[in-house]
Amino acid sequence: MNFANYTNIGQNGFTVEASVYNNEFTNNNIMVWYIYDPLFKSISRNSTPINLSLPILVQTDFFWGTNDFTQFAKHSNFTCRFNVGNETYVTAARMETMPLGSRYENDEVSSEKRILPTHVLCASPRVKTPGSGTVDISINGFDYSGNFKYTFSPPVDVYRIQPESGPETEKTRVKLIGTGFLENKDTIIQKTGVL
């Protein structure tokens, strides 16, 4: 079916009926919304180790001057599709604001003051083998665009930390020994706590 002549994009929906025999139409009143396609501009990371699922922020122009936020949020089905070699992985996604979560603090505010989303947030999948490919984003779960280059690197694993002890009152520089760290690409953040 082609609804290309619909002119009220982003604002109002319309019902779709189908005819199979003798111009007898269904009476389902299934609502369809046209939207002005968002523009996916950039992604916050372009690689992850195969054994980690990490968040990816996609900077997005949703064209809120044309698209209605309420209808868009109600009828969209955001997903991210990762193509690596012969494998395809799909993860759930959602609209998000920056700083993260600021939209939810303002949900009770009138639509004129609401902070509108500027990003799509999804997570990278855990995959079987390292490789390069692409990530695409969909707003309806069927049509994808973006075509951002993406790499799945070997798994990250830490075997040992040196030294294993240090003074309680001073900072101690530690060395992580393991595999999967990409030189000059990975930012290593240490999390410490009680075992």
Summary of the structure (lengths in Angstrom):
residues: 195
radius of gyration: 22.8
end to end distance: 59.6
largest distance: 86.0
contacts: 457
relative contact order: 0.18
helix: 5%
strand: 38%
